[in-house]
């Protein structure tokens, strides 16, 4: 199944810069792992915000939840998920 995932980072502004950088570095590494596993297909930044829009693929919602929960920034992410269905015009 494909999922459109919107997330916004709500990390408190008083978080020390070294903590922010450590989480950012770990987040990048985990995103690479999810890409290599075929779970994270595409990722976009939302200009002017600490937000992303991602296209994910997972067998089901539980597997997607597990992937999103594995992100180091997960405790601070405000996430919305939309399951996607193939449009009839996309079928051969």
PDB file as gemmi writes it, atoms N, CA and C in Angstrom:
CRYST1    1.000    1.000    1.000  90.00  90.00  90.00 P 1                      
ATOM      1  N   UNK A   1       0.848  -1.176   0.000  1.00  0.00           N  
ATOM      2  CA  UNK A   1       0.000   0.000   0.000  1.00  0.00           C  
ATOM      3  C   UNK A   1       0.892   1.238   0.000  1.00  0.00           C  
ATOM      4  N   UNK A   2       0.386   2.275  -0.665  1.00  0.00           N  
ATOM      5  CA  UNK A   2       1.086   3.552  -0.644  1.00  0.00           C  
ATOM      6  C   UNK A   2       0.374   4.509   0.308  1.00  0.00           C  
ATOM      7  N   UNK A   3       1.164   5.350   0.949  1.00  0.00           N  
ATOM      8  CA  UNK A   3       0.650   6.310   1.925  1.00  0.00           C  
ATOM      9  C   UNK A   3       1.284   7.674   1.692  1.00  0.00           C  
ATOM     10  N   UNK A   4       0.480   8.714   1.767  1.00  0.00           N  
ATOM     11  CA  UNK A   4       0.985  10.078   1.767  1.00  0.00           C  
ATOM     12  C   UNK A   4       1.101  10.492   3.227  1.00  0.00           C  
ATOM     13  N   UNK A   5       2.310  10.845   3.637  1.00  0.00           N  
ATOM     14  CA  UNK A   5       2.582  11.167   5.046  1.00  0.00           C  
ATOM     15  C   UNK A   5       3.043  12.622   5.133  1.00  0.00           C  
ATOM     16  N   UNK A   6       2.303  13.404   5.900  1.00  0.00           N  
ATOM     17  CA  UNK A   6       2.673  14.796   6.159  1.00  0.00           C  
ATOM     18  C   UNK A   6       3.135  14.865   7.609  1.00  0.00           C  
ATOM     19  N   UNK A   7       4.285  15.498   7.820  1.00  0.00           N  
ATOM     20  CA  UNK A   7       4.771  15.624   9.189  1.00  0.00           C  
ATOM     21  C   UNK A   7       5.352  17.009   9.419  1.00  0.00           C  
ATOM     22  N   UNK A   8       5.186  17.465  10.638  1.00  0.00           N  
ATOM     23  CA  UNK A   8       5.743  18.758  11.052  1.00  0.00           C  
ATOM     24  C   UNK A   8       6.505  18.524  12.345  1.00  0.00           C  
ATOM     25  N   UNK A   9       7.730  19.052  12.385  1.00  0.00           N  
ATOM     26  CA  UNK A   9       8.571  18.884  13.556  1.00  0.00           C  
ATOM     27  C   UNK A   9       8.166  19.899  14.617  1.00  0.00           C  
ATOM     28  N   UNK A  10       7.770  19.422  15.777  1.00  0.00           N  
ATOM     29  CA  UNK A  10       7.328  20.272  16.892  1.00  0.00           C  
ATOM     30  C   UNK A  10       8.326  20.231  18.060  1.00  0.00           C  
ATOM     31  N   UNK A  11       9.597  19.988  17.733  1.00  0.00           N  
ATOM     32  CA  UNK A  11      10.603  19.964  18.791  1.00  0.00           C  
ATOM     33  C   UNK A  11      10.613  21.322  19.494  1.00  0.00           C  
ATOM     34  N   UNK A  12      10.640  21.334  20.819  1.00  0.00           N  
ATOM     35  CA  UNK A  12      10.613  22.606  21.546  1.00  0.00           C  
ATOM     36  C   UNK A  12      11.789  23.505  21.151  1.00  0.00           C  
ATOM     37  N   UNK A  13      11.533  24.807  21.009  1.00  0.00           N  
ATOM     38  CA  UNK A  13      12.600  25.727  20.601  1.00  0.00           C  
ATOM     39  C   UNK A  13      13.769  25.775  21.573  1.00  0.00           C  
ATOM     40  N   UNK A  14      13.528  25.437  22.829  1.00  0.00           N  
ATOM     41  CA  UNK A  14      14.612  25.478  23.820  1.00  0.00           C  
ATOM     42  C   UNK A  14      15.517  24.245  23.769  1.00  0.00           C  
ATOM     43  N   UNK A  15      15.243  23.321  22.847  1.00  0.00           N  
ATOM     44  CA  UNK A  15      16.109  22.146  22.708  1.00  0.00           C  
ATOM     45  C   UNK A  15      17.517  22.609  22.335  1.00  0.00           C  
ATOM     46  N   UNK A  16      18.529  22.166  23.059  1.00  0.00           N  
ATOM     47  CA  UNK A  16      19.903  22.602  22.775  1.00  0.00           C  
ATOM     48  C   UNK A  16      20.333  22.255  21.343  1.00  0.00           C  
ATOM     49  N   UNK A  17      21.101  23.124  20.721  1.00  0.00           N  
ATOM     50  CA  UNK A  17      21.544  22.897  19.336  1.00  0.00           C  
ATOM     51  C   UNK A  17      22.249  21.562  19.128  1.00  0.00           C  
ATOM     52  N   UNK A  18      23.043  21.112  20.096  1.00  0.00           N  
ATOM     53  CA  UNK A  18      23.765  19.846  19.927  1.00  0.00           C  
ATOM     54  C   UNK A  18      22.785  18.662  19.933  1.00  0.00           C  
ATOM     55  N   UNK A  19      21.713  18.764  20.686  1.00  0.00           N  
ATOM     56  CA  UNK A  19      20.688  17.714  20.682  1.00  0.00           C  
ATOM     57  C   UNK A  19      19.961  17.724  19.347  1.00  0.00           C  
ATOM     58  N   UNK A  20      19.592  18.905  18.870  1.00  0.00           N  
ATOM     59  CA  UNK A  20      18.939  19.030  17.563  1.00  0.00           C  
ATOM     60  C   UNK A  20      19.797  18.410  16.465  1.00  0.00           C  
ATOM     61  N   UNK A  21      21.088  18.705  16.483  1.00  0.00           N  
ATOM     62  CA  UNK A  21      21.985  18.184  15.443  1.00  0.00           C  
ATOM     63  C   UNK A  21      22.125  16.675  15.540  1.00  0.00           C  
ATOM     64  N   UNK A  22      22.218  16.143  16.746  1.00  0.00           N  
ATOM     65  CA  UNK A  22      22.322  14.692  16.920  1.00  0.00           C  
ATOM     66  C   UNK A  22      21.071  13.997  16.368  1.00  0.00           C  
ATOM     67  N   UNK A  23      19.894  14.545  16.658  1.00  0.00           N  
ATOM     68  CA  UNK A  23      18.642  13.956  16.169  1.00  0.00           C  
ATOM     69  C   UNK A  23      18.548  14.102  14.656  1.00  0.00           C  
ATOM     70  N   UNK A  24      18.934  15.259  14.131  1.00  0.00           N  
ATOM     71  CA  UNK A  24      18.893  15.491  12.674  1.00  0.00           C  
ATOM     72  C   UNK A  24      19.786  14.487  11.942  1.00  0.00           C  
ATOM     73  N   UNK A  25      20.978  14.250  12.475  1.00  0.00           N  
ATOM     74  CA  UNK A  25      21.900  13.298  11.855  1.00  0.00           C  
ATOM     75  C   UNK A  25      21.334  11.881  11.901  1.00  0.00           C  
ATOM     76  N   UNK A  26      20.789  11.492  13.038  1.00  0.00           N  
ATOM     77  CA  UNK A  26      20.182  10.160  13.170  1.00  0.00           C  
ATOM     78  C   UNK A  26      18.961  10.023  12.268  1.00  0.00           C  
ATOM     79  N   UNK A  27      18.214  11.096  12.111  1.00  0.00           N  
ATOM     80  CA  UNK A  27      17.016  11.087  11.254  1.00  0.00           C  
ATOM     81  C   UNK A  27      17.409  10.838   9.797  1.00  0.00           C  
ATOM     82  N   UNK A  28      18.467  11.517   9.356  1.00  0.00           N  
ATOM     83  CA  UNK A  28      18.943  11.307   7.983  1.00  0.00           C  
ATOM     84  C   UNK A  28      19.367   9.859   7.766  1.00  0.00           C  
ATOM     85  N   UNK A  29      20.106   9.312   8.722  1.00  0.00           N  
ATOM     86  CA  UNK A  29      20.570   7.928   8.599  1.00  0.00           C  
ATOM     87  C   UNK A  29      19.390   6.957   8.535  1.00  0.00           C  
ATOM     88  N   UNK A  30      18.378   7.186   9.365  1.00  0.00           N  
ATOM     89  CA  UNK A  30      17.206   6.297   9.347  1.00  0.00           C  
ATOM     90  C   UNK A  30      16.441   6.440   8.042  1.00  0.00           C  
ATOM     91  N   UNK A  31      16.348   7.652   7.512  1.00  0.00           N  
ATOM     92  CA  UNK A  31      15.666   7.855   6.223  1.00  0.00           C  
ATOM     93  C   UNK A  31      16.373   7.080   5.107  1.00  0.00           C  
ATOM     94  N   UNK A  32      17.694   7.051   5.133  1.00  0.00           N  
ATOM     95  CA  UNK A  32      18.444   6.275   4.141  1.00  0.00           C  
ATOM     96  C   UNK A  32      18.088   4.798   4.265  1.00  0.00           C  
ATOM     97  N   UNK A  33      18.023   4.295   5.492  1.00  0.00           N  
ATOM     98  CA  UNK A  33      17.652   2.891   5.701  1.00  0.00           C  
ATOM     99  C   UNK A  33      16.245   2.606   5.167  1.00  0.00           C  
ATOM    100  N   UNK A  34      15.311   3.513   5.428  1.00  0.00           N  
ATOM    101  CA  UNK A  34      13.938   3.315   4.946  1.00  0.00           C  
ATOM    102  C   UNK A  34      13.880   3.379   3.420  1.00  0.00           C  
ATOM    103  N   UNK A  35      14.687   4.234   2.814  1.00  0.00           N  
ATOM    104  CA  UNK A  35      14.762   4.274   1.340  1.00  0.00           C  
ATOM    105  C   UNK A  35      15.301   2.954   0.799  1.00  0.00           C  
ATOM    106  N   UNK A  36      16.393   2.481   1.392  1.00  0.00           N  
ATOM    107  CA  UNK A  36      17.002   1.232   0.935  1.00  0.00           C  
ATOM    108  C   UNK A  36      16.058   0.047   1.091  1.00  0.00           C  
ATOM    109  N   UNK A  37      15.193   0.093   2.096  1.00  0.00           N  
ATOM    110  CA  UNK A  37      14.213  -0.974   2.323  1.00  0.00           C  
ATOM    111  C   UNK A  37      13.005  -0.844   1.394  1.00  0.00           C  
ATOM    112  N   UNK A  38      12.915   0.278   0.667  1.00  0.00           N  
ATOM    113  CA  UNK A  38      11.790   0.491  -0.234  1.00  0.00           C  
ATOM    114  C   UNK A  38      10.561   1.062   0.452  1.00  0.00           C  
ATOM    115  N   UNK A  39      10.691   1.459   1.706  1.00  0.00           N  
ATOM    116  CA  UNK A  39       9.557   2.000   2.457  1.00  0.00           C  
ATOM    117  C   UNK A  39       9.345   3.474   2.147  1.00  0.00           C  
ATOM    118  N   UNK A  40      10.416   4.243   2.130  1.00  0.00           N  
ATOM    119  CA  UNK A  40      10.336   5.671   1.810  1.00  0.00           C  
ATOM    120  C   UNK A  40      10.637   5.842   0.327  1.00  0.00           C  
ATOM    121  N   UNK A  41       9.630   6.267  -0.427  1.00  0.00           N  
ATOM    122  CA  UNK A  41       9.762   6.388  -1.875  1.00  0.00           C  
ATOM    123  C   UNK A  41      10.208   7.781  -2.306  1.00  0.00           C  
ATOM    124  N   UNK A  42       9.589   8.803  -1.740  1.00  0.00           N  
ATOM    125  CA  UNK A  42       9.896  10.199  -2.089  1.00  0.00           C  
ATOM    126  C   UNK A  42       9.720  11.035  -0.832  1.00  0.00           C  
ATOM    127  N   UNK A  43      10.459  12.149  -0.766  1.00  0.00           N  
ATOM    128  CA  UNK A  43      10.356  13.041   0.382  1.00  0.00           C  
ATOM    129  C   UNK A  43      10.548  14.475  -0.097  1.00  0.00           C  
ATOM    130  N   UNK A  44       9.641  15.355   0.326  1.00  0.00           N  
ATOM    131  CA  UNK A  44       9.706  16.766  -0.044  1.00  0.00           C  
ATOM    132  C   UNK A  44       9.701  17.610   1.216  1.00  0.00           C  
ATOM    133  N   UNK A  45      10.391  18.769   1.174  1.00  0.00           N  
ATOM    134  CA  UNK A  45      10.313  19.764   2.241  1.00  0.00           C  
ATOM    135  C   UNK A  45       9.181  20.711   1.903  1.00  0.00           C  
ATOM    136  N   UNK A  46       8.539  21.251   2.911  1.00  0.00           N  
ATOM    137  CA  UNK A  46       7.527  22.282   2.722  1.00  0.00           C  
ATOM    138  C   UNK A  46       8.229  23.618   2.975  1.00  0.00           C  
ATOM    139  N   UNK A  47       8.372  24.459   1.951  1.00  0.00           N  
ATOM    140  CA  UNK A  47       9.108  25.712   2.118  1.00  0.00           C  
ATOM    141  C   UNK A  47       8.547  26.567   3.257  1.00  0.00           C  
ATOM    142  N   UNK A  48       9.466  27.118   4.040  1.00  0.00           N  
ATOM    143  CA  UNK A  48       9.091  28.019   5.116  1.00  0.00           C  
ATOM    144  C   UNK A  48       8.608  27.361   6.386  1.00  0.00           C  
ATOM    145  N   UNK A  49       8.638  26.025   6.442  1.00  0.00           N  
ATOM    146  CA  UNK A  49       8.177  25.305   7.629  1.00  0.00           C  
ATOM    147  C   UNK A  49       9.134  24.169   7.938  1.00  0.00           C  
ATOM    148  N   UNK A  50       9.032  23.634   9.127  1.00  0.00           N  
ATOM    149  CA  UNK A  50       9.805  22.438   9.469  1.00  0.00           C  
ATOM    150  C   UNK A  50       8.917  21.224   9.212  1.00  0.00           C  
ATOM    151  N   UNK A  51       8.473  21.122   7.963  1.00  0.00           N  
ATOM    152  CA  UNK A  51       7.511  20.090   7.583  1.00  0.00           C  
ATOM    153  C   UNK A  51       7.999  19.346   6.343  1.00  0.00           C  
ATOM    154  N   UNK A  52       7.524  18.117   6.228  1.00  0.00           N  
ATOM    155  CA  UNK A  52       7.817  17.304   5.046  1.00  0.00           C  
ATOM    156  C   UNK A  52       6.542  16.626   4.565  1.00  0.00           C  
ATOM    157  N   UNK A  53       6.583  16.228   3.307  1.00  0.00           N  
ATOM    158  CA  UNK A  53       5.550  15.377   2.717  1.00  0.00           C  
ATOM    159  C   UNK A  53       6.292  14.197   2.113  1.00  0.00           C  
ATOM    160  N   UNK A  54       5.878  13.005   2.472  1.00  0.00           N  
ATOM    161  CA  UNK A  54       6.563  11.820   1.985  1.00  0.00           C  
ATOM    162  C   UNK A  54       5.608  10.819   1.368  1.00  0.00           C  
ATOM    163  N   UNK A  55       6.118  10.100   0.397  1.00  0.00           N  
ATOM    164  CA  UNK A  55       5.399   8.975  -0.190  1.00  0.00           C  
ATOM    165  C   UNK A  55       6.056   7.717   0.351  1.00  0.00           C  
ATOM    166  N   UNK A  56       5.285   6.942   1.080  1.00  0.00           N  
ATOM    167  CA  UNK A  56       5.777   5.715   1.705  1.00  0.00           C  
ATOM    168  C   UNK A  56       5.039   4.519   1.120  1.00  0.00           C  
ATOM    169  N   UNK A  57       5.695   3.369   1.170  1.00  0.00           N  
ATOM    170  CA  UNK A  57       5.048   2.119   0.772  1.00  0.00           C  
ATOM    171  C   UNK A  57       5.279   1.101   1.877  1.00  0.00           C  
ATOM    172  N   UNK A  58       4.195   0.477   2.321  1.00  0.00           N  
ATOM    173  CA  UNK A  58       4.272  -0.523   3.384  1.00  0.00           C  
ATOM    174  C   UNK A  58       3.157  -1.541   3.166  1.00  0.00           C  
ATOM    175  N   UNK A  59       3.331  -2.751   3.682  1.00  0.00           N  
ATOM    176  CA  UNK A  59       2.302  -3.778   3.492  1.00  0.00           C  
ATOM    177  C   UNK A  59       0.950  -3.386   4.082  1.00  0.00           C  
ATOM    178  N   UNK A  60       0.975  -2.623   5.182  1.00  0.00           N  
ATOM    179  CA  UNK A  60      -0.266  -2.222   5.834  1.00  0.00           C  
ATOM    180  C   UNK A  60       0.011  -1.038   6.760  1.00  0.00           C  
ATOM    181  N   UNK A  61      -1.040  -0.530   7.380  1.00  0.00           N  
ATOM    182  CA  UNK A  61      -0.908   0.642   8.248  1.00  0.00           C  
ATOM    183  C   UNK A  61      -0.030   0.366   9.466  1.00  0.00           C  
ATOM    184  N   UNK A  62      -0.065  -0.854   9.971  1.00  0.00           N  
ATOM    185  CA  UNK A  62       0.761  -1.190  11.132  1.00  0.00           C  
ATOM    186  C   UNK A  62       2.247  -1.124  10.777  1.00  0.00           C  
ATOM    187  N   UNK A  63       2.618  -1.639   9.612  1.00  0.00           N  
ATOM    188  CA  UNK A  63       4.017  -1.579   9.173  1.00  0.00           C  
ATOM    189  C   UNK A  63       4.443  -0.129   8.949  1.00  0.00           C  
ATOM    190  N   UNK A  64       3.552   0.692   8.411  1.00  0.00           N  
ATOM    191  CA  UNK A  64       3.871   2.110   8.245  1.00  0.00           C  
ATOM    192  C   UNK A  64       4.070   2.763   9.603  1.00  0.00           C  
ATOM    193  N   UNK A  65       3.169   2.481  10.537  1.00  0.00           N  
ATOM    194  CA  UNK A  65       3.299   3.035  11.885  1.00  0.00           C  
ATOM    195  C   UNK A  65       4.649   2.676  12.494  1.00  0.00           C  
ATOM    196  N   UNK A  66       5.054   1.423  12.344  1.00  0.00           N  
ATOM    197  CA  UNK A  66       6.335   0.983  12.892  1.00  0.00           C  
ATOM    198  C   UNK A  66       7.491   1.747  12.246  1.00  0.00           C  
ATOM    199  N   UNK A  67       7.421   1.963  10.942  1.00  0.00           N  
ATOM    200  CA  UNK A  67       8.477   2.708  10.250  1.00  0.00           C  
ATOM    201  C   UNK A  67       8.535   4.146  10.742  1.00  0.00           C  
ATOM    202  N   UNK A  68       7.392   4.785  10.868  1.00  0.00           N  
ATOM    203  CA  UNK A  68       7.363   6.179  11.326  1.00  0.00           C  
ATOM    204  C   UNK A  68       7.806   6.285  12.782  1.00  0.00           C  
ATOM    205  N   UNK A  69       7.409   5.331  13.599  1.00  0.00           N  
ATOM    206  CA  UNK A  69       7.798   5.338  15.011  1.00  0.00           C  
ATOM    207  C   UNK A  69       9.295   5.105  15.182  1.00  0.00           C  
ATOM    208  N   UNK A  70       9.941   4.519  14.174  1.00  0.00           N  
ATOM    209  CA  UNK A  70      11.382   4.260  14.258  1.00  0.00           C  
ATOM    210  C   UNK A  70      12.222   5.498  13.958  1.00  0.00           C  
ATOM    211  N   UNK A  71      11.592   6.559  13.511  1.00  0.00           N  
ATOM    212  CA  UNK A  71      12.328   7.790  13.221  1.00  0.00           C  
ATOM    213  C   UNK A  71      12.793   8.427  14.529  1.00  0.00           C  
ATOM    214  N   UNK A  72      14.049   8.843  14.608  1.00  0.00           N  
ATOM    215  CA  UNK A  72      14.545   9.456  15.848  1.00  0.00           C  
ATOM    216  C   UNK A  72      13.754  10.696  16.279  1.00  0.00           C  
ATOM    217  N   UNK A  73      13.167  11.430  15.338  1.00  0.00           N  
ATOM    218  CA  UNK A  73      12.394  12.632  15.672  1.00  0.00           C  
ATOM    219  C   UNK A  73      10.927  12.314  15.969  1.00  0.00           C  
ATOM    220  N   UNK A  74      10.542  11.056  15.933  1.00  0.00           N  
ATOM    221  CA  UNK A  74       9.139  10.675  16.099  1.00  0.00           C  
ATOM    222  C   UNK A  74       8.449  11.304  17.308  1.00  0.00           C  
ATOM    223  N   UNK A  75       9.114  11.414  18.461  1.00  0.00           N  
ATOM    224  CA  UNK A  75       8.412  11.991  19.616  1.00  0.00           C  
ATOM    225  C   UNK A  75       7.948  13.437  19.394  1.00  0.00           C  
ATOM    226  N   UNK A  76       8.566  14.131  18.441  1.00  0.00           N  
ATOM    227  CA  UNK A  76       8.236  15.540  18.211  1.00  0.00           C  
ATOM    228  C   UNK A  76       7.484  15.771  16.905  1.00  0.00           C  
ATOM    229  N   UNK A  77       7.151  14.715  16.187  1.00  0.00           N  
ATOM    230  CA  UNK A  77       6.485  14.880  14.898  1.00  0.00           C  
ATOM    231  C   UNK A  77       4.971  14.874  15.041  1.00  0.00           C  
ATOM    232  N   UNK A  78       4.351  15.842  14.401  1.00  0.00           N  
ATOM    233  CA  UNK A  78       2.892  15.872  14.252  1.00  0.00           C  
ATOM    234  C   UNK A  78       2.639  15.284  12.862  1.00  0.00           C  
ATOM    235  N   UNK A  79       2.055  14.090  12.816  1.00  0.00           N  
ATOM    236  CA  UNK A  79       1.956  13.316  11.573  1.00  0.00           C  
ATOM    237  C   UNK A  79       0.504  13.103  11.173  1.00  0.00           C  
ATOM    238  N   UNK A  80       0.240  13.253   9.875  1.00  0.00           N  
ATOM    239  CA  UNK A  80      -1.042  12.830   9.311  1.00  0.00           C  
ATOM    240  C   UNK A  80      -0.738  11.878   8.156  1.00  0.00           C  
ATOM    241  N   UNK A  81      -1.575  10.876   8.018  1.00  0.00           N  
ATOM    242  CA  UNK A  81      -1.365   9.838   7.016  1.00  0.00           C  
ATOM    243  C   UNK A  81      -2.629   9.669   6.195  1.00  0.00           C  
ATOM    244  N   UNK A  82      -2.444   9.557   4.893  1.00  0.00           N  
ATOM    245  CA  UNK A  82      -3.556   9.248   3.995  1.00  0.00           C  
ATOM    246  C   UNK A  82      -3.185   7.993   3.215  1.00  0.00           C  
ATOM    247  N   UNK A  83      -4.012   6.965   3.312  1.00  0.00           N  
ATOM    248  CA  UNK A  83      -3.815   5.779   2.487  1.00  0.00           C  
ATOM    249  C   UNK A  83      -4.210   6.142   1.058  1.00  0.00           C  
ATOM    250  N   UNK A  84      -3.427   5.668   0.091  1.00  0.00           N  
ATOM    251  CA  UNK A  84      -3.684   5.995  -1.307  1.00  0.00           C  
ATOM    252  C   UNK A  84      -4.177   4.766  -2.062  1.00  0.00           C  
ATOM    253  N   UNK A  85      -5.120   4.984  -2.939  1.00  0.00           N  
ATOM    254  CA  UNK A  85      -5.638   3.919  -3.796  1.00  0.00           C  
ATOM    255  C   UNK A  85      -5.350   4.305  -5.241  1.00  0.00           C  
ATOM    256  N   UNK A  86      -5.104   3.328  -6.066  1.00  0.00           N  
ATOM    257  CA  UNK A  86      -4.807   3.578  -7.475  1.00  0.00           C  
ATOM    258  C   UNK A  86      -6.042   4.134  -8.176  1.00  0.00           C  
ATOM    259  N   UNK A  87      -5.840   5.209  -8.901  1.00  0.00           N  
ATOM    260  CA  UNK A  87      -6.911   5.815  -9.697  1.00  0.00           C  
ATOM    261  C   UNK A  87      -7.128   4.960 -10.945  1.00  0.00           C  
ATOM    262  N   UNK A  88      -8.355   4.826 -11.408  1.00  0.00           N  
ATOM    263  CA  UNK A  88      -8.621   3.994 -12.597  1.00  0.00           C  
ATOM    264  C   UNK A  88      -7.808   4.421 -13.826  1.00  0.00           C  
ATOM    265  N   UNK A  89      -7.489   5.688 -13.961  1.00  0.00           N  
ATOM    266  CA  UNK A  89      -6.696   6.138 -15.114  1.00  0.00           C  
ATOM    267  C   UNK A  89      -5.245   5.700 -15.038  1.00  0.00           C  
ATOM    268  N   UNK A  90      -4.805   5.259 -13.868  1.00  0.00           N  
ATOM    269  CA  UNK A  90      -3.434   4.804 -13.703  1.00  0.00           C  
ATOM    270  C   UNK A  90      -3.268   3.328 -14.025  1.00  0.00           C  
ATOM    271  N   UNK A  91      -4.361   2.634 -14.173  1.00  0.00           N  
ATOM    272  CA  UNK A  91      -4.293   1.209 -14.480  1.00  0.00           C  
ATOM    273  C   UNK A  91      -4.105   1.008 -15.977  1.00  0.00           C  
ATOM    274  N   UNK A  92      -3.354  -0.008 -16.314  1.00  0.00           N  
ATOM    275  CA  UNK A  92      -3.121  -0.315 -17.737  1.00  0.00           C  
ATOM    276  C   UNK A  92      -4.296  -0.999 -18.371  1.00  0.00           C  
TER     277      UNK A  92                                                      
END                                                                             
